[in-house]
C-alpha cells in the first residue's frame, strides 16, 4: 500500500504562553490553542489527510503521545482516527501496529490534561508570587516536581551543614598460616560484644593487647553464593548508569537515547531504530526479545549462560506495564557492529543498553565464599574471601564500583596463626553525599515523584534557574537563591513541596489513566486549598531583596573591603567584594574542625585533579586528607 508519513513535530496545540488558559468554572477546561510556529505544519497535515483513505496517528506510546494524537485529530477534524503505537521503530513493529489500530485512549488523554492543568496552576500562580516576593533575582519559577526536587537538594545540604563527624577506629591484623600464606582479619568483637573503638588511646591499648595474644582459627564456613543479574534499564536507571560510567547528564542521556530510538541508516538494513522507547518505568521484556537473547547467549557464550527459565523482574507498582524496558531492538546488532554507523557518544550509550539487557537475560554468577572466625583471648576477628566460580552475567556486565575479589588461604579449625602486624586505622563518620543529577533522579523515582518524561527537564530547570550549581565533581549545591526560594515555598505552600503529597498526586494521575479517578474531581480537591495558601502568603510576607553575595563579617587582607561568599561553578568560596579591582579569594571553611589543631578544615583543588582534597586552614598545621571529617564522600 501507499503510505505518506508526515511529522507533527511534537505538539500542535498547547495552553497559551501569556494567559492562565484554564477555565476553572467550567471544570478546569484547558484552552488549547494552535501554537503559532506550527501553523505551516498544520496546513501540511491538512493537505496530506485530504483524500486519504485512512489516517493513522503514531505519536509516542505514552500519555503525552496520546494527548498529541487527540489534539491532532481535533485540529484535522478526523471523524474516526486510527491510533497506533509501537515501542520500537522497526519494520516488524510498525507492521504489527498497523494490523492492530485502536481508538484514542481518553483515560490516558485525561491523565495528561490533568497533569498539564495541574502544572499550569502551580507554575502560573506560584512563579509571579516569587517574582513579587524575591526582588533582584531575575526570572524565578516554581513547579510541582521542580519544587520538590529543590527541597530535596536543600534538605540534603542542611544535613551536611549540621553533621557532626564522630571518630572511630578499625583494627586489622595481618596473619600468617603455618604454610606461610599471609592474609588480613578485622577485629569484630571484644569480650563478646561488637567492637566499638572511638579514640586513638583505646586503639593503641587494644593493639598492644592483641600483640600479646595467641591467634587460633575457631570456625571456618564455606558456602556457594549466587549473584543474580540486574534488571534491564528503565529511564531512571539508564540515566544513573550513564552518569556513573560516562558522566552524561540526564538531559544528554535522553537526547542520545532519542537518536538511537529514532534510528540510523544501517547497512544493509536501511533505516532502523536501534533501541526501544526510552521513556519507561517498566522492566517488562517482550517474549520474542527474550527468545532472541537466549539464542544469542547459547550461540556466543555457551548453554551454561542461559538460565532454565527467562529471569523475571518486578516493576514498581506505578509502572505502565504496557511499556517495555529499554533494550536493543535486536541483540544481534552488537555494539561493535553498531559503532560503524553512529557517533562516539551514541555508541557508548548503545553499548550500555545492549550489555545491560543481555546481562539481564543471563545466568547468575556463582562465588565460593569463605568466612573464618579467629579467636585471640577476649578478641574475635573475622576474615572473609570470595572466589568467582562461574562468571554468568558478569561476562557481559561489570557492575560499576565493583571491588576486586579477594581470596583467603585454606584455613583449618584449631590451627594457630602467627601475627605479622596489627594495623589500627582512624576514620570519621561521613555526612550523606550531595546529590548528583543522577542520584537526584533516583531519589525522585524512589519517592514516587515525577515520571520518566519529567526527570531530566526537572533537574535541567534547577540548574538553569541558578537554584543549584554543580561542584567540580558534579554534585549539586543549592545557591543562596535556591535556599531562599525553597524556604518561602516550604513555609507557605507545604502541600506543593511535600514529597508524599506530590507522590500521592502522581498516583491520582495514574488512577485517571486507569479510569478509576475523575480528572475534574482530582483538580477540584487540589485547587481551593492551593488558592487559600497563596492568598495567605501574599498578605503575610513582605518582599525581600535578594543579595547576590552574603557578607562574612571579615575584611579583605589585601584592600580592606568586606569579604563575601560567592557561588561559583565549583561550589561556594570567599572573595573580595571589590572584585575585579581586588582579586583576593580563599576557600570557604567546611564548618568542620581539624582533628589535630582545631582550626577550620577547607576544601582545596590541586592542578589537574578531578576531586578535592582537604587541609587545615592553619598554616602551621600540616593536616591533609582525601577524606577528612565532614568530607562529602
Secondary structure, 3 states (H helix, E strand, C coil): CCCCCCCCCCCCEEECCCCCCEEHHHCCEECEEECHHHHHHHHHHHHHHCCCCCCEECCCCCHHHHHHHHHHHHHHCCCCCEECCCCCCCHHHHHHHHHCCECCCHHHHHHHHHHHHHHHHHHHHHHHHHHHHEECCCCCCCCHHHHHHHHHHHHHHHHHHHCCCCEEEEEEEEEECCCCCEEEEEEEEECCEECCECCHHHHHHHHHHHCCCCEEEEEEEEEEEEECCCCCECHHHHHHHHHHHHCCCHHHHHHHHHHHHHCEEECCCEEECCECCCCCCCCCCCHHHHHHHHHHHHHHCCHHHECCCCCCCCCCCCCCCCCCCECECCCCCCHHHHCCCCCHHHHHHHHHHHHHHHHHCECCEEEEEEEEEEEECCEEEEEEEEEEEECHHHHCCCCCCCCCCCCCCCCCCCCEEEEEEEEEEEEECCCCCCCEHHHHHHHHHHCCCCCCCCHHHHHHHHHHCCCEEECCCCEEEECHHHHHHHHHHHHHCHHHHCHHHHHHHHHHHHHHHCCCCCHHHHHHHHHHHHHHHHHHHHHHCCCEECCCCEEEEEECCCCCCEEEEEEECCEEEEEECCCCCCCCEEECEEEEECCCCCCEEEEECCCCCCCCEEEECCCCCCCEECCCCCCCC
